[in-house]
């Protein structure tokens, strides 16, 4: 038991399935070639039986396959083993060529450094801070916010290093629509797929902002920054935008509260100044909560919505996590073809919105989106169903 909750351990097959699901989601058939390294590293992990047995003793909520991939990247970047290090890009550099030699080099490294990899997994948590997802979240804010001029409070769940707290400081190019402050320190690019255009990203001013994370990342700590880079996909654009977002975040410190999101959220919401509508953002947090804790999360926001509008924007895969996912974390009704596509073609996120306002609640699915922010497909009213009964 941990804090009154049952800790569920993984199994070898659980970890293998997680690794293969991530590989399929990040690098489908139409993905740019720069994403192949990410997928192949997860496939090497999925095939390494000794590593899988070690990872299977970790709690499932530690995300063992993702944790292992980060541990490998951390050690490779630190120790520069030859030839494996030559396959991995550095921030600001081009993606090195990929060839069949990677598979042998990665497998040999994992075998030879298994104890070191498991030591890193044992003492760290996976911290995926993909700032490109802010373009998808910003699209949700633009679609649901009632006023472009009235200031709002922003609360980011599972904020990690706090990159998502600066959503109003980034520039965006979603499809052919460009927006953002001028001058802009970082522009995030996101393809717009499908026949329905996403809304223009005119964002409201953010008056108050706060993040919550069980283990916040201290960007002043060089090793913490190195681990953050190790948790990013080994892809040239992902690493470069992460490095730029770290610079923005270090120049604009914001409040980050360390704690369990369910236990901490009520207090954080109370600290947002009266009179401000609140936007709560969740990118790949709720999907890792068990059903009863997702229900608690919904209840907290509904109670806060008795006093002022609270909108929960969720960017999460379907639950249960894995290839059989079939439900929205927000209990939004899903069109059957979305569920079928998810189960047949690999994981993607769905962007949903639920607004709680003085005893009322409404919500709908807005879009589906690439897990690393590369594209968004805005849904029509038929595909984006209303709140399930």
VOBA-1610 file (N, C-alpha, C; in pm, whole numbers, padded with zeros to 5 digits, always signed):
BEGIN
Unk+00085-00120+00000Unk+00000+00000+00000Unk+00088+00125+00000Unk+00046+00228-00071Unk+00115+00355-00075Unk+00012+00465-00066Unk+00019+00545+00046Unk-00076+00653+00068Unk-00220+00602+00056Unk-00243+00481+00110Unk-00377+00427+00109Unk-00420+00365-00021Unk-00327+00351-00117Unk-00364+00295-00247Unk-00285+00169-00274Unk-00344+00078-00346Unk-00275-00045-00384Unk-00177-00013-00496Unk-00053-00061-00481Unk+00049-00042-00584Unk+00046-00163-00677Unk+00013-00141-00803Unk+00006-00250-00900Unk+00140-00266-00968Unk+00196-00387-00962Unk+00322-00414-01029Unk+00296-00448-01176Unk+00401-00433-01256Unk+00393-00468-01396Unk+00419-00617-01413Unk+00405-00664-01534Unk+00451-00797-01571Unk+00539-00780-01694Unk+00612-00886-01727Unk+00696-00879-01846Unk+00614-00842-01969Unk+00498-00903-01984Unk+00416-00876-02102Unk+00356-00735-02097Unk+00326-00685-01976Unk+00279-00547-01964Unk+00385-00450-02018Unk+00509-00470-01975Unk+00617-00379-02014Unk+00643-00391-02164Unk+00642-00514-02215Unk+00663-00533-02359Unk+00553-00462-02439Unk+00428-00477-02395Unk+00317-00414-02467Unk+00328-00262-02461Unk+00371-00210-02346Unk+00387-00065-02334Unk+00493-00014-02431Unk+00606-00086-02439Unk+00713-00044-02529Unk+00668-00047-02675Unk+00598-00152-02714Unk+00554-00164-02853Unk+00445-00063-02886Unk+00360-00033-02789Unk+00256+00067-02811Unk+00317+00205-02833Unk+00417+00239-02751Unk+00483+00368-02768Unk+00553+00376-02903Unk+00619+00268-02941Unk+00687+00266-03071Unk+00589+00291-03185Unk+00473+00227-03178Unk+00373+00245-03284Unk+00314+00386-03283Unk+00293+00441-03165Unk+00231+00572-03156Unk+00322+00684-03199Unk+00450+00676-03164Unk+00542+00783-03197Unk+00592+00775-03340Unk+00595+00658-03397Unk+00652+00645-03530Unk+00568+00554-03618Unk+00445+00600-03654Unk+00363+00522-03747Unk+00423+00525-03888Unk+00357+00460-03980Unk+00412+00445-04115Unk+00438+00579-04183Unk+00356+00681-04154Unk+00372+00809-04223Unk+00459+00908-04146Unk+00529+00863-04042Unk+00612+00952-03962Unk+00740+00988-04037Unk+00794+01108-04011Unk+00923+01143-04070Unk+01032+01046-04026Unk+01134+01032-04108Unk+01240+00938-04078Unk+01315+00969-03950Unk+01311+01094-03904Unk+01382+01131-03782Unk+01324+01065-03658Unk+01201+01010-03669Unk+01138+00944-03554Unk+01167+00795-03549Unk+01242+00742-03646Unk+01267+00599-03647Unk+01349+00555-03527Unk+01448+00636-03487Unk+01533+00600-03374Unk+01449+00580-03248Unk+01351+00667-03224Unk+01265+00655-03107Unk+01194+00520-03107Unk+01133+00487-03220Unk+01059+00361-03229Unk+01149+00240-03213Unk+01265+00243-03277Unk+01353+00126-03273Unk+01411+00103-03134Unk+01436+00210-03058Unk+01485+00191-02922Unk+01380+00119-02838Unk+01254+00155-02853Unk+01149+00086-02778Unk+01134-00059-02824Unk+01156-00084-02951Unk+01147-00223-02999Unk+01263-00307-02945Unk+01380-00247-02930Unk+01492-00319-02868Unk+01458-00352-02723Unk+01400-00256-02652Unk+01359-00280-02513Unk+01256-00393-02507Unk+01160-00391-02598Unk+01054-00493-02599Unk+01109-00633-02625Unk+01224-00642-02689Unk+01280-00773-02724Unk+01387-00821-02625Unk+01423-00738-02527Unk+01533-00773-02436Unk+01474-00836-02310Unk+01472-00969-02306Unk+01402-01040-02200Unk+01458-01013-02061Unk+01589-01005-02049Unk+01648-00981-01917Unk+01610-00842-01865Unk+01613-00743-01951Unk+01570-00609-01911Unk+01423-00610-01872Unk+01341-00677-01949Unk+01197-00681-01919Unk+01171-00744-01783Unk+01245-00848-01751Unk+01227-00911-01619Unk+01263-00815-01506Unk+01368-00737-01526Unk+01403-00637-01425Unk+01300-00528-01412Unk+01247-00482-01525Unk+01148-00375-01523Unk+01016-00420-01464Unk+00987-00550-01473Unk+00858-00601-01427Unk+00840-00591-01275Unk+00947-00566-01202Unk+00933-00551-01056Unk+00897-00408-01017Unk+00896-00317-01114Unk+00863-00178-01085Unk+00712-00158-01085Unk+00661-00066-01003Unk+00518-00036-01007Unk+00477+00011-01146Unk+00359-00026-01188Unk+00312+00010-01322Unk+00307+00161-01342Unk+00277+00237-01235Unk+00266+00382-01251Unk+00401+00450-01268Unk+00510+00372-01259Unk+00643+00428-01288Unk+00673+00422-01439Unk+00582+00363-01519Unk+00595+00355-01664Unk+00728+00289-01703Unk+00743+00161-01670Unk+00874+00095-01682Unk+00940+00104-01819Unk+00865+00084-01926Unk+00928+00088-02058Unk+00980+00227-02091Unk+00901+00329-02060Unk+00944+00466-02085Unk+01062+00503-01995Unk+01058+00456-01871Unk+01166+00482-01777Unk+01296+00420-01827Unk+01287+00298-01878Unk+01407+00231-01930Unk+01465+00305-02050Unk+01379+00352-02138Unk+01430+00424-02255Unk+01502+00551-02212Unk+01450+00620-02111Unk+01515+00740-02062Unk+01648+00707-01995Unk+01651+00597-01919Unk+01775+00557-01852Unk+01884+00526-01955Unk+01847+00457-02062Unk+01944+00428-02168Unk+01996+00557-02228Unk+01906+00648-02262Unk+01949+00774-02325Unk+02035+00857-02230Unk+02001+00858-02102Unk+02080+00933-02004Unk+02223+00881-01997Unk+02238+00749-01989Unk+02371+00690-01979Unk+02450+00706-02109Unk+02382+00691-02222Unk+02450+00706-02351Unk+02501+00849-02367Unk+02418+00947-02332Unk+02461+01088-02347Unk+02575+01121-02251Unk+02569+01063-02131Unk+02672+01092-02032Unk+02804+01024-02065Unk+02798+00897-02106Unk+02919+00816-02119Unk+02970+00803-02262Unk+02886+00839-02361Unk+02928+00840-02502Unk+02988+00708-02550Unk+02918+00595-02531Unk+02971+00468-02580Unk+02973+00464-02733Unk+03077+00404-02786Unk+03093+00389-02930Unk+03052+00247-02967Unk+02971+00229-03073Unk+02921+00328-03169Unk+02784+00385-03134Unk+02724+00341-03022Unk+02583+00373-02996Unk+02558+00522-02986Unk+02647+00596-02922Unk+02623+00740-02902Unk+02610+00814-03035Unk+02673+00761-03139Unk+02669+00828-03268Unk+02532+00830-03334Unk+02438+00749-03285Unk+02303+00748-03341Unk+02211+00854-03279Unk+02252+00911-03166Unk+02162+00999-03091Unk+02196+01146-03117Unk+02093+01228-03148Unk+02118+01370-03173Unk+02136+01448-03043Unk+02199+01563-03056Unk+02210+01660-02947Unk+02120+01779-02979Unk+02073+01854-02878Unk+01990+01972-02906Unk+02060+02068-03003Unk+01987+02110-03105Unk+02042+02202-03203Unk+02118+02137-03316Unk+02133+02004-03312Unk+02205+01933-03417Unk+02110+01851-03503Unk+02157+01813-03622Unk+02077+01733-03712Unk+02073+01588-03663Unk+01967+01518-03707Unk+01951+01377-03671Unk+02060+01294-03742Unk+02140+01218-03667Unk+02240+01134-03733Unk+02174+01027-03819Unk+02244+00975-03918Unk+02188+00867-04001Unk+02158+00743-03916Unk+02053+00673-03955Unk+02015+00549-03888Unk+02045+00432-03980Unk+02100+00324-03924Unk+02121+00203-04004Unk+02102+00081-03915Unk+02114-00036-03974Unk+02084-00161-03903Unk+02182-00187-03789Unk+02295-00120-03786Unk+02391-00139-03679Unk+02339-00094-03544Unk+02237-00007-03545Unk+02184+00042-03418Unk+02129-00071-03332Unk+02060-00165-03393Unk+01993-00270-03316Unk+02094-00351-03236Unk+02204-00390-03298Unk+02308-00467-03227Unk+02375-00381-03121Unk+02405-00257-03155Unk+02473-00168-03060Unk+02387-00142-02937Unk+02256-00121-02958Unk+02167-00094-02846Unk+02149-00218-02759Unk+02132-00333-02823Unk+02115-00457-02747Unk+02241-00488-02665Unk+02359-00469-02725Unk+02484-00493-02653Unk+02498-00398-02535Unk+02462-00273-02556Unk+02474-00174-02447Unk+02382-00212-02331Unk+02258-00247-02362Unk+02163-00283-02256Unk+02213-00406-02179Unk+02265-00504-02251Unk+02316-00625-02186Unk+02435-00592-02097Unk+02528-00513-02148Unk+02649-00483-02073Unk+02630-00385-01959Unk+02528-00301-01968Unk+02506-00198-01865Unk+02373-00218-01792Unk+02327-00342-01786Unk+02195-00368-01730Unk+02183-00320-01586Unk+02285-00344-01505Unk+02280-00302-01365Unk+02270-00150-01355Unk+02344-00079-01438Unk+02340+00068-01436Unk+02204+00119-01480Unk+02148+00056-01582Unk+02016+00097-01630Unk+01912+00077-01522Unk+01913-00038-01456Unk+01815-00064-01351Unk+01837+00028-01230Unk+01962+00065-01202Unk+01987+00160-01093Unk+01924+00295-01123Unk+01936+00342-01247Unk+01873+00469-01284Unk+01721+00457-01276Unk+01668+00345-01322Unk+01523+00325-01315Unk+01474+00321-01170Unk+01556+00266-01082Unk+01515+00255-00944Unk+01510+00386-00869Unk+01591+00484-00913Unk+01599+00608-00836Unk+01533+00727-00905Unk+01476+00706-01021Unk+01421+00819-01096Unk+01275+00793-01134Unk+01209+00899-01176Unk+01076+00890-01234Unk+01082+00940-01378Unk+00999+00882-01463Unk+00992+00929-01601Unk+00925+01065-01605Unk+00990+01161-01671Unk+00939+01298-01679Unk+00937+01342-01824Unk+00825+01319-01890Unk+00811+01358-02030Unk+00756+01501-02035Unk+00840+01596-02074Unk+00800+01736-02084Unk+00804+01776-02231Unk+00703+01735-02309Unk+00698+01764-02451Unk+00624+01895-02473Unk+00701+02002-02491Unk+00641+02135-02501Unk+00557+02149-02628Unk+00583+02067-02731Unk+00504+02076-02853Unk+00356+02050-02828Unk+00323+01976-02721Unk+00183+01953-02689Unk+00111+02082-02653Unk+00185+02187-02620Unk+00121+02314-02587Unk+00042+02368-02705Unk+00084+02338-02829Unk+00007+02382-02945Unk-00130+02316-02948Unk-00137+02189-02908Unk-00265+02119-02904Unk-00353+02172-02791Unk-00292+02191-02673Unk-00367+02247-02559Unk-00414+02388-02592Unk-00327+02469-02655Unk-00365+02606-02690Unk-00485+02608-02785Unk-00491+02511-02876Unk-00607+02501-02964Unk-00734+02476-02884Unk-00723+02393-02780Unk-00838+02368-02694Unk-00880+02491-02617Unk-00783+02568-02569Unk-00817+02693-02498Unk-00888+02788-02593Unk-00836+02803-02714Unk-00897+02894-02811Unk-01040+02852-02845Unk-01065+02721-02846Unk-01198+02671-02883Unk-01300+02687-02772Unk-01256+02691-02647Unk-01350+02687-02535Unk-01355+02815-02453Unk-01256+02902-02466Unk-01254+03023-02384Unk-01357+03123-02434Unk-01430+03181-02342Unk-01541+03270-02379Unk-01495+03408-02421Unk-01381+03451-02373Unk-01333+03585-02403Unk-01185+03581-02433Unk-01143+03653-02536Unk-01000+03661-02568Unk-00929+03767-02487Unk-01003+03850-02415Unk-00943+03961-02343Unk-00948+03946-02192Unk-01046+03873-02140Unk-01057+03857-01995Unk-00946+03766-01943Unk-00872+03808-01842Unk-00763+03725-01789Unk-00815+03599-01722Unk-00733+03496-01721Unk-00770+03366-01664Unk-00661+03320-01569Unk-00697+03221-01487Unk-00598+03147-01410Unk-00569+03016-01478Unk-00443+02974-01475Unk-00399+02852-01542Unk-00338+02758-01439Unk-00386+02634-01436Unk-00330+02530-01348Unk-00292+02412-01436Unk-00165+02372-01430Unk-00114+02264-01514Unk-00085+02142-01427Unk-00152+02031-01454Unk-00137+01909-01375Unk-00025+01822-01430Unk+00059+01771-01341Unk+00173+01693-01385Unk+00270+01778-01463Unk+00298+01897-01412Unk+00368+01999-01490Unk+00516+01973-01510Unk+00576+01883-01431Unk+00718+01852-01449Unk+00805+01973-01423Unk+00868+02024-01527Unk+00954+02141-01516Unk+00876+02272-01531Unk+00746+02264-01560Unk+00665+02384-01572Unk+00659+02443-01712Unk+00701+02367-01813Unk+00701+02421-01949Unk+00560+02457-01995Unk+00460+02381-01951Unk+00322+02406-01993Unk+00260+02527-01926Unk+00327+02587-01830Unk+00274+02707-01764Unk+00298+02833-01846Unk+00375+02823-01953Unk+00410+02940-02032Unk+00346+02936-02171Unk+00227+02881-02174Unk+00157+02859-02300Unk+00131+02990-02374Unk+00120+03101-02301Unk+00097+03232-02362Unk+00226+03300-02408Unk+00339+03241-02379Unk+00468+03302-02417Unk+00527+03238-02542Unk+00466+03130-02591Unk+00516+03064-02711Unk+00441+03116-02833Unk+00506+03107-02948Unk+00438+03130-03074Unk+00392+02997-03130Unk+00291+03002-03219Unk+00234+02879-03273Unk+00213+02893-03424Unk+00235+02782-03491Unk+00196+02770-03631Unk+00124+02637-03645Unk-00008+02643-03642Unk-00092+02524-03651Unk-00154+02523-03790Unk-00114+02426-03870Unk-00152+02433-04010Unk-00086+02554-04072Unk-00166+02640-04131Unk-00113+02763-04190Unk-00145+02886-04106Unk-00195+02865-03986Unk-00232+02976-03900Unk-00121+03003-03800Unk-00068+03125-03804Unk+00039+03165-03712Unk-00018+03261-03609Unk+00028+03249-03485Unk-00017+03337-03378Unk+00085+03336-03267Unk+00066+03428-03172Unk+00155+03433-03058Unk+00211+03571-03036Unk+00278+03593-02925Unk+00334+03725-02893Unk+00450+03760-02984Unk+00478+03889-02991Unk+00593+03936-03068Unk+00677+04030-02980Unk+00808+04011-02974Unk+00882+03900-03035Unk+00857+03771-02960Unk+00875+03659-03027Unk+00849+03530-02966Unk+00980+03456-02945Unk+00991+03388-02832Unk+01115+03319-02798Unk+01120+03176-02852Unk+01003+03116-02875Unk+00996+02979-02925Unk+00867+02964-03002Unk+00877+02914-03125Unk+00758+02886-03206Unk+00740+02735-03214Unk+00616+02692-03187Unk+00581+02550-03191Unk+00499+02523-03317Unk+00537+02421-03391Unk+00473+02388-03518Unk+00390+02260-03501Unk+00271+02263-03557Unk+00180+02149-03548Unk+00100+02141-03677Unk+00108+02027-03745Unk+00030+02009-03867Unk-00119+01999-03833Unk-00203+02054-03919Unk-00348+02039-03905Unk-00395+01938-04008Unk-00451+01826-03961Unk-00498+01721-04050Unk-00650+01723-04059Unk-00700+01665-04165Unk-00845+01650-04179Unk-00911+01774-04237Unk-01041+01764-04267Unk-01112+01874-04335Unk-01155+01988-04243Unk-01155+01967-04111Unk-01202+02070-04019Unk-01082+02147-03964Unk-01081+02279-03984Unk-00970+02360-03937Unk-00981+02385-03788Unk-00868+02377-03715Unk-00872+02414-03574Unk-00892+02565-03561Unk-00934+02612-03444Unk-00957+02756-03427Unk-00826+02833-03427Unk-00835+02962-03458Unk-00717+03048-03448Unk-00677+03059-03301Unk-00548+03058-03277Unk-00498+03052-03141Unk-00484+03191-03079Unk-00598+03256-03058Unk-00601+03382-02984Unk-00624+03348-02838Unk-00521+03358-02756Unk-00528+03313-02619Unk-00554+03430-02523Unk-00625+03405-02414Unk-00649+03510-02316Unk-00523+03538-02235Unk-00515+03655-02173Unk-00402+03681-02083Unk-00407+03588-01962Unk-00293+03540-01919Unk-00285+03453-01802Unk-00243+03540-01683Unk-00335+03556-01588Unk-00309+03642-01473Unk-00243+03567-01359Unk-00287+03443-01334Unk-00228+03357-01231Unk-00193+03225-01295Unk-00083+03166-01252Unk-00045+03037-01307Unk+00024+02954-01198Unk-00007+02825-01195Unk+00053+02735-01098Unk+00053+02594-01155Unk+00157+02519-01126Unk+00167+02380-01167Unk+00172+02287-01048Unk+00134+02162-01069Unk+00141+02060-00965Unk+00216+01940-01021Unk+00309+01887-00943Unk+00379+01766-00985Unk+00427+01692-00862Unk+00419+01559-00868Unk+00463+01478-00755Unk+00613+01491-00735Unk+00687+01519-00842Unk+00833+01535-00832Unk+00876+01642-00931Unk+00858+01770-00897Unk+00893+01878-00990Unk+01041+01873-01029Unk+01069+01920-01150Unk+01206+01924-01201Unk+01267+02059-01169Unk+01379+02058-01100Unk+01452+02182-01068Unk+01545+02214-01184Unk+01507+02312-01265Unk+01585+02345-01383Unk+01719+02411-01349Unk+01739+02451-01224Unk+01869+02505-01185Unk+01973+02394-01165Unk+01926+02270-01158Unk+02012+02155-01135Unk+02053+02095-01270Unk+02184+02093-01298Unk+02233+02046-01429Unk+02197+01900-01454Unk+02204+01816-01350Unk+02170+01675-01370Unk+02021+01658-01395Unk+01939+01740-01328Unk+01795+01734-01352Unk+01763+01773-01496Unk+01833+01873-01549Unk+01813+01911-01689Unk+01857+01798-01781Unk+01967+01730-01747Unk+02014+01619-01829Unk+01913+01505-01831Unk+01851+01477-01715Unk+01750+01373-01711Unk+01627+01413-01790Unk+01591+01541-01787Unk+01478+01590-01864Unk+01502+01568-02013Unk+01622+01598-02060Unk+01655+01574-02200Unk+01651+01425-02233Unk+01691+01340-02136Unk+01689+01196-02160Unk+01547+01143-02173Unk+01450+01209-02110Unk+01311+01166-02118Unk+01243+01213-02247Unk+01307+01303-02320Unk+01251+01348-02448Unk+01283+01246-02556Unk+01198+01234-02658Unk+01231+01143-02769Unk+01364+01184-02832Unk+01448+01088-02872Unk+01576+01121-02935Unk+01556+01162-03081Unk+01495+01275-03099Unk+01460+01327-03231Unk+01498+01474-03235Unk+01557+01518-03345Unk+01622+01649-03350Unk+01530+01765-03312Unk+01408+01766-03363Unk+01319+01880-03334Unk+01271+01875-03189Unk+01246+01753-03136Unk+01199+01741-02998Unk+01304+01793-02900Unk+01430+01759-02921Unk+01536+01803-02832Unk+01561+01952-02842Unk+01554+02006-02964Unk+01582+02149-02981Unk+01473+02235-02918Unk+01346+02198-02936Unk+01241+02280-02876Unk+01237+02263-02724Unk+01276+02145-02674Unk+01283+02128-02529Unk+01390+02221-02471Unk+01507+02225-02534Unk+01613+02313-02485Unk+01569+02460-02487Unk+01497+02500-02593Unk+01449+02639-02601Unk+01343+02666-02495Unk+01253+02570-02471Unk+01149+02588-02369Unk+01208+02595-02229Unk+01314+02519-02205Unk+01382+02528-02076Unk+01435+02669-02054Unk+01490+02730-02158Unk+01540+02867-02146Unk+01427+02964-02114Unk+01313+02951-02181Unk+01198+03038-02154Unk+01153+03022-02009Unk+01143+02899-01965Unk+01092+02869-01830Unk+01187+02920-01723Unk+01316+02911-01746Unk+01413+02961-01648Unk+01410+03113-01640Unk+01373+03180-01750Unk+01364+03326-01747Unk+01235+03375-01683Unk+01135+03290-01674Unk+01004+03330-01620Unk+00960+03230-01513Unk+01020+03233-01396Unk+00983+03136-01292Unk+00834+03145-01256Unk+00773+03031-01236Unk+00631+03025-01199Unk+00616+02930-01081Unk+00504+02941-01011Unk+00478+02858-00894Unk+00455+02713-00936Unk+00532+02622-00879Unk+00510+02479-00896Unk+00501+02417-00757Unk+00391+02350-00731Unk+00365+02290-00601Unk+00396+02140-00609Unk+00478+02093-00516Unk+00512+01951-00511Unk+00405+01876-00431Unk+00347+01774-00492Unk+00247+01697-00419Unk+00163+01611-00511Unk+00086+01524-00451Unk-00009+01442-00523Unk-00118+01532-00582Unk-00151+01511-00708Unk-00241+01603-00776Unk-00380+01606-00712Unk-00429+01493-00666Unk-00563+01489-00605Unk-00563+01562-00471Unk-00458+01540-00393Unk-00451+01602-00261Unk-00421+01751-00269Unk-00351+01794-00373Unk-00301+01931-00380Unk-00390+02024-00460Unk-00465+01971-00557Unk-00542+02055-00648Unk-00642+02148-00578Unk-00719+02103-00478Unk-00815+02195-00416Unk-00749+02322-00362Unk-00635+02306-00294Unk-00566+02422-00239Unk-00514+02514-00349Unk-00460+02455-00455Unk-00408+02537-00565Unk-00521+02615-00633Unk-00636+02550-00653Unk-00749+02620-00713Unk-00796+02736-00625Unk-00793+02716-00494Unk-00834+02821-00401Unk-00741+02942-00408Unk-00615+02921-00449Unk-00519+03030-00453Unk-00532+03117-00577Unk-00605+03069-00678Unk-00630+03152-00796Unk-00723+03267-00756Unk-00686+03387-00794Unk-00760+03505-00749Unk-00908+03499-00784Unk-00993+03542-00690Unk-01137+03545-00718Unk-01166+03629-00842Unk-01268+03588-00915Unk-01308+03662-01035Unk-01246+03609-01162Unk-01142+03524-01150Unk-01080+03467-01268Unk-01143+03333-01302Unk-01180+03315-01428Unk-01211+03180-01474Unk-01082+03098-01471Unk-01096+02967-01454Unk-00978+02881-01439Unk-00974+02779-01552Unk-00857+02764-01609Unk-00832+02659-01707Unk-00734+02560-01644Unk-00777+02436-01632Unk-00692+02328-01580Unk-00647+02243-01698Unk-00518+02232-01718Unk-00465+02155-01830Unk-00401+02026-01780Unk-00418+01923-01858Unk-00368+01789-01824Unk-00319+01725-01953Unk-00189+01711-01968Unk-00132+01644-02084Unk-00065+01515-02038Unk-00131+01403-02059Unk-00078+01271-02026Unk-00057+01255-01875Unk-00153+01304-01798Unk-00154+01282-01654Unk-00270+01191-01615Unk-00391+01228-01655Unk-00510+01154-01611Unk-00510+01010-01661Unk-00447+00984-01774Unk-00447+00848-01829Unk-00377+00749-01736Unk-00289+00799-01650Unk-00216+00712-01559Unk-00281+00701-01422Unk-00397+00764-01403Unk-00469+00752-01278Unk-00570+00638-01287Unk-00589+00563-01179Unk-00695+00461-01180Unk-00832+00527-01184Unk-00937+00453-01222Unk-01069+00513-01240Unk-01120+00591-01119Unk-01096+00540-00999Unk-01149+00610-00881Unk-01080+00744-00859Unk-00953+00754-00897Unk-00883+00882-00880Unk-00920+00979-00991Unk-00950+00928-01110Unk-01003+01018-01213Unk-01138+01074-01170Unk-01218+00991-01104Unk-01346+01040-01053Unk-01324+01147-00946Unk-01224+01128-00861Unk-01191+01230-00761Unk-01149+01360-00828Unk-01070+01349-00934Unk-01024+01468-01006Unk-01142+01546-01063Unk-01236+01474-01123Unk-01356+01538-01178Unk-01437+01606-01067Unk-01450+01539-00954Unk-01527+01594-00843Unk-01466+01723-00789Unk-01333+01726-00780Unk-01265+01847-00731Unk-01294+01965-00822Unk-01286+01944-00953Unk-01311+02055-01045Unk-01457+02094-01047Unk-01547+01998-01032Unk-01690+02030-01025Unk-01719+02115-00902Unk-01658+02082-00789Unk-01680+02160-00667Unk-01624+02301-00681Unk-01505+02314-00741Unk-01449+02447-00765Unk-01535+02526-00862Unk-01602+02456-00954Unk-01688+02522-01051Unk-01818+02575-00993Unk-01846+02546-00866Unk-01963+02605-00802Unk-01945+02755-00782Unk-01820+02801-00778Unk-01792+02942-00750Unk-01757+03022-00874Unk-01703+02955-00976Unk-01662+03024-01099Unk-01639+02919-01206Unk-01635+02959-01333Unk-01615+02859-01438Unk-01477+02794-01428Unk-01476+02662-01436Unk-01352+02584-01440Unk-01359+02493-01561Unk-01264+02508-01651Unk-01259+02424-01772Unk-01138+02332-01764Unk-01165+02203-01778Unk-01060+02102-01778Unk-01032+02062-01921Unk-00910+02091-01967Unk-00864+02049-02099Unk-00770+01930-02082Unk-00810+01818-02138Unk-00735+01695-02121Unk-00680+01649-02256Unk-00550+01620-02259Unk-00484+01564-02376Unk-00427+01429-02333Unk-00503+01324-02355Unk-00467+01192-02302Unk-00505+01082-02400Unk-00431+00971-02399Unk-00477+00851-02471Unk-00604+00797-02408Unk-00660+00696-02472Unk-00779+00632-02418Unk-00741+00539-02302Unk-00839+00508-02221Unk-00818+00416-02110Unk-00905+00292-02132Unk-00859+00174-02080Unk-00732+00156-02010Unk-00613+00176-02102Unk-00502+00222-02043Unk-00383+00248-02122Unk-00337+00119-02189Unk-00317+00127-02318Unk-00276+00009-02393Unk-00358-00004-02520Unk-00332-00105-02599Unk-00397-00120-02729Unk-00545-00150-02723Unk-00599-00181-02604Unk-00743-00208-02591Unk-00820-00086-02540Unk-00754+00031-02530Unk-00821+00150-02479Unk-00950+00180-02553Unk-01053+00220-02478Unk-01183+00243-02542Unk-01264+00356-02478Unk-01212+00420-02374Unk-01287+00527-02306Unk-01203+00652-02293Unk-01272+00766-02287Unk-01206+00894-02259Unk-01184+00909-02109Unk-01071+00968-02070Unk-01045+00991-01928Unk-01147+01087-01867Unk-01215+01165-01951Unk-01314+01261-01904Unk-01457+01209-01915Unk-01472+01082-01947Unk-01605+01022-01968Unk-01680+01090-02081Unk-01609+01134-02183Unk-01672+01188-02303Unk-01704+01072-02397Unk-01820+01078-02458Unk-01859+00972-02551Unk-01772+00977-02675Unk-01727+00861-02719Unk-01639+00850-02834Unk-01713+00787-02951Unk-01694+00844-03070Unk-01749+00782-03190Unk-01682+00646-03211Unk-01758+00544-03249Unk-01700+00409-03264Unk-01579+00403-03356Unk-01580+00484-03463Unk-01468+00475-03557Unk-01338+00525-03494Unk-01345+00617-03397Unk-01224+00662-03328Unk-01165+00549-03245Unk-01250+00476-03175Unk-01202+00366-03092Unk-01141+00257-03181Unk-01206+00226-03291Unk-01154+00124-03382Unk-01018+00165-03438Unk-01006+00292-03476Unk-00880+00341-03531Unk-00770+00334-03427Unk-00802+00370-03303Unk-00707+00368-03193Unk-00654+00226-03170Unk-00744+00130-03169Unk-00706-00007-03139Unk-00633-00075-03255Unk-00658-00028-03376Unk-00598-00094-03493Unk-00467-00029-03536Unk-00454+00105-03516Unk-00339+00176-03573Unk-00240+00227-03471Unk-00269+00215-03343Unk-00175+00261-03241Unk-00223+00383-03167Unk-00159+00409-03055Unk-00204+00511-02962Unk-00198+00652-03023Unk-00300+00730-02994Unk-00297+00874-03016Unk-00369+00937-02898Unk-00354+01067-02884Unk-00423+01136-02775Unk-00557+01189-02826Unk-00651+01207-02734Unk-00772+01281-02766Unk-00774+01406-02679Unk-00810+01517-02740Unk-00822+01645-02671Unk-00968+01667-02638Unk-00997+01673-02509Unk-01135+01693-02466Unk-01146+01813-02373Unk-01266+01867-02362Unk-01293+01980-02275Unk-01417+01952-02191Unk-01406+01976-02061Unk-01521+01973-01972Unk-01523+02103-01893Unk-01636+02170-01893Unk-01651+02295-01819Unk-01754+02277-01709Unk-01716+02318-01589Unk-01803+02314-01471Unk-01834+02458-01433Unk-01961+02492-01427Unk-01998+02632-01403Unk-02126+02638-01322Unk-02108+02663-01192Unk-02219+02686-01099Unk-02325+02575-01107Unk-02279+02454-01092Unk-02369+02340-01086Unk-02398+02275-01220Unk-02354+02334-01329Unk-02375+02273-01461Unk-02243+02215-01511Unk-02254+02121-01602Unk-02136+02060-01660Unk-02165+02027-01806Unk-02074+02062-01892Unk-02087+02021-02032Unk-01947+01995-02088Unk-01941+01912-02188Unk-01812+01880-02246Unk-01826+01813-02380Unk-01717+01811-02456Unk-01716+01738-02581Unk-01572+01711-02623Unk-01557+01614-02708Unk-01429+01582-02767Unk-01399+01684-02876Unk-01277+01738-02876Unk-01241+01842-02971Unk-01156+01788-03087Unk-01058+01703-03055Unk-00961+01664-03157Unk-00891+01536-03115Unk-00822+01477-03211Unk-00724+01374-03177Unk-00588+01426-03220Unk-00483+01372-03156Unk-00355+01440-03172Unk-00238+01343-03156Unk-00129+01375-03222Unk-00005+01298-03213Unk+00051+01309-03071Unk+00106+01200-03015Unk+00153+01203-02876Unk+00270+01297-02850Unk+00340+01339-02955Unk+00450+01432-02934Unk+00424+01566-03002Unk+00296+01598-03022Unk+00259+01731-03068Unk+00278+01759-03216Unk+00301+01657-03297Unk+00334+01681-03437Unk+00214+01716-03523Unk+00095+01669-03486Unk-00025+01700-03565Unk-00147+01700-03476Unk-00251+01766-03525Unk-00381+01766-03459Unk-00488+01751-03566Unk-00589+01672-03538Unk-00701+01653-03630Unk-00828+01697-03558Unk-00877+01813-03598Unk-00997+01867-03534Unk-01118+01785-03578Unk-01207+01756-03483Unk-01321+01670-03510Unk-01447+01750-03536Unk-01531+01695-03624Unk-01660+01758-03644Unk-01753+01720-03529Unk-01872+01776-03529Unk-01963+01753-03416Unk-02006+01607-03404Unk-02007+01537-03516Unk-02048+01397-03511Unk-01941+01312-03445Unk-01812+01341-03478Unk-01704+01264-03421Unk-01673+01307-03278Unk-01689+01438-03250Unk-01666+01490-03116Unk-01796+01487-03037Unk-01823+01374-02977Unk-01950+01353-02909Unk-01960+01436-02782Unk-02081+01458-02737Unk-02105+01532-02613Unk-02076+01442-02493Unk-02090+01501-02374Unk-02064+01429-02250Unk-02153+01306-02241Unk-02088+01194-02207Unk-02164+01069-02194Unk-02257+01074-02075Unk-02373+01009-02087Unk-02467+01005-01975Unk-02422+00902-01872
//
